[in-house]
């Protein structure tokens, strides 16, 4: 893959430039105040098929590994699309579809307007942690009297499945199942299973199985394509099967903000065989934008027994170094 080769060459050149331009330090000389050198950056062997290699390649080829140490630190996503979704069992042609996602404090707000025949349907679907509700306006009821928030306790699991089976959410959930938010830090090369996440190969393709955070009993199976990107994610929970088909990955950011983070350009969601969303991407924003979904007090009061928290671990950067004197 030309992109991969180019980035690896850039990383190597940068490392050489730093090495050449850095003076010999006390650490290099083995002095008393020697500073431990960081371990080399993990790079899987070209033919590696273990779980660590698969999760690294998956996040790497999605452009989700950032920084010199290549940590997975994607925090949020803004998404615009077009197509159709199902409303009360009938297809509805979208005139607006915007999804705002926060992965670190798990939540998602879906704003849409669509035409069902000559009828305009508009709604805002929100999930934040184990709570789900619909809004009349974004942020409804956070300020008393401004908008209405309607509790939707039975929708929380469906919305969390959509979040954690998404093109970026699925690798994050797979890492969470392996009890590690960063593929560089997964233990023991060669393992096929770590924690609740496992990989097997079928027809030359890696198939990764992992639990959906915050949805008891929901297990996802992601099949990756030749570019290490999910072509499908199938989630089974009891008698419900939700299938997500993905394709046409690209950097869909505004032309002025291309950052080589990839997202599916085509997404089809089926529930028990029925298409419920058929989306074509028009634009994304994959930078660390500010996205929050505070839970209104009225929703918390109405939903007495929410489900378990869907939060996943976040990469720790460690303590800040002490100031030099």
Number of C-alpha atoms within 10 A of each C-alpha: 7 7 10 11 10 11 11 13 12 12 13 12 12 13 13 12 11 11 11 10 9 9 9 10 12 12 13 12 10 11 10 8 10 12 12 9 8 7 7 7 10 14 11 16 8 7 7 13 20 20 28 29 23 23 24 27 20 24 26 20 18 24 20 23 22 14 9 10 13 18 21 23 19 20 19 23 20 21 19 19 22 19 20 23 23 16 14 7 10 12 19 22 20 21 16 14 21 18 18 22 27 23 24 17 21 24 27 27 26 20 20 19 17 24 15 17 10 7 9 13 15 14 15 21 22 30 27 24 22 24 27 29 23 23 20 16 14 20 21 20 20 16 11 11 8 13 15 20 25 18 21 17 19 12 17 23 23 14 23 27 24 19 23 26 27 22 26 25 20 27 27 29 29 29 28 23 21 24 16 21 23 24 26 20 12 19 13 11 13 12 15 17 16 19 13 15 22 21 23 17 13 9 6 10 14 23 21 25 24 24 24 29 26 21 21 14 13 18 20 26 23 26 22 21 16 10 13 19 25 29 20 23 24 19 26 18 16 10 6 12 16 22 24 23 20 22 18 13 19 14 21 23 21 13 9 6 13 15 15 16 24 23 26 23 19 18 22 19 22 16 16 13 11 12 18 20 19 21 21 18 20 15 18 24 20 25 16 13 14 12 18 19 19 15 22 20 13 15 19 14 10 13 16 9 11 15 16 13 15 22 18 20 15 16 13 10 7 6 6 6 6 6 5 4 3
